[in-house]
C-alpha cells in the first residue's frame, strides 16, 4: 500500500496594522485578553483594562494575537510608510 501526503501552506487571515517607528495604536480587548507577540523588539504591547496599546519600536514585521484575533504589524520609518501607501494607492487606481 502506498500513501500520498499533500501539504498545503495557507496564510491565515490577519488584519494588517502599519505603524511608523514611535507611533502607537490602540486595539480594544477584554480585560483578561491573551496577548501573543511574534518577534520581540519590533513592537511593544502594553495591556490595559480596555485593550492593548501597541507601539512601533523598530522597522520590521511581526504577528500579534489578541483574544484569538490575528494581526500582522509592520513597522517602518515615516518616509517608507508614506511612499508605500502612495504606491498602493496608485497601483489600485490603474
Order of alpha helices (4+ residues) and beta strands (2+ residues): beta-beta-beta-beta-beta-beta-beta-alpha
